[in-house]
Structure formats: structure tokens, C-alpha cells
Amino acid sequence: GENVEQHPSTLSVQEGDSAVIKCTYSDSASNYFPWYKQELGKRPQLIIDIRSNVGEKKDQRIAVTLNKTAKHFSLHITETQPEDSAVYFCAARRNTGGFKTIFGAGTRLFVKA
Amino acid sequence: DVKVTQSSRYLVKRTGEKVFLECVQDMDHENMFWYRQDPGLGLRLIYFSYDVKMKEKGDIPEGYSVSREKKERFSLILESASTNQTSMYLCASSTPGDQPQHFGDGTRLSIL
């Protein structure tokens, strides 16, 4: 079946450094790729998304890249801050055959002050 | 701002009980979803619905059922609760197409 692999499961960086989280998906029909941030005890919230007709998207310190040929997409956070500490989930969704979104297992990011 | 409200933040039930988890959204979204979240496993889809009275099985539907009698409300039912259903349950809603899902705060369910 379809799946999304996410790496690493845990990431620890020093404040001000960059953080990169990588995901690989299996369903070649996937065309929408959201990223969610979940702070401790809170709901997952969308931080950025990318569609298959775009290779890169940036929003301030956050950027996402997509390589459809390799079925690979990544989240880049620059100038990390302690408030970036959270669990991040990538996801992939196809635009046909229903609205099922497959989530990665999550990456717990620690930003050390 | 989209509001997805789950009826309980914490719930404790006994094995064999029938358990109802309720979810209400206020943005007239067509699609609604139920996930369970377990450490190291991410979010796994239990059921989803793309219209009133419509439902589709997700990846782990066994032991669960759902009801969507009104557009704004999507209920998850544990027919006979078991200890392996102890988990965090998240409800979400979205419009059709390439749109993000909006999540509720979750219900932490413990089955004793």
C-alpha cells in the first residue's frame, strides 16, 4: 500500500542552525504535500504545503522542496529558534480516488538555546 | 478561523464498553477524518467521510465504526472497547481538493 517514510525520527540542533527533515512517498499519483507542526499537547497545524507543479516554496524561515521524479520532499528550517521545537509531520495526498492523506511517522525537533 | 471541536480532551472507559467520540466543525467542510496517533507511528487514518452519510475505511478501521448524519458532525464509535485502543484520537476536516486538514485538540482515550 501507499506509505510515506520520514527521517530522521529525532533531530537536535543548536539555536541558529538549520534543520532538514526528509520524506519519501510511494504513490506516484500524489500531488499535494503538506507539512504540519505539533507542539506538545496541541493539535497539528499546517506550516507550509507544496503542490506537484512547483519544485520549491518558501515562507520566511521555512522552505519545502519537491522532487517528483525521486518521489522525495524536504522541509528546511533556517535560523532555528527554541519555539521551533515540536514534532513535524510530512504528508502526501493524491487528487483522485478519494481524499486520503498519508502521514509520515513524525520528526521530533529539539532546538537547544 | 476554522474550529474543529472534539467533545472530550480526556476519557477513561472500561474494556467491552461502547465508546462514542464526537467531532464538530464550523466551516461547512465536506471532508472529515478520524485518526489515531501513537508514538513512532504518526497519524493513522481510521475512517473518513466526504459527504453526509458517506464513509470510507482508512488504514485501521477494525474495531471502529463512524456516523455522519449531519455535515458538521462526525462521530467515531468503538463498538466494544479494548485495551489496544488506548490512544490519542484526532479529528480533522477539510474542503475538497488540494487543501490542508484542520485538526481538533484530540481526545486522549484510556481503556482499562
Interface residues (C-beta under 8 A of the other chain):
Chain A: G1 Q6 S9 N31 Y32 P34 Y36 K42 R43 P44 Q45 L46 D49 R51 F89 R93 N95 G98 F99 K100 T101 I102 F103 G104 A105 G106
Chain B: V4 N31 F33 Y35 G40 L41 G42 L43 R44 L45 F48 Y50 E56 G58 D59 L90 S94 P96 G97 D98 P100 Q101 F103 G104 D105 G106
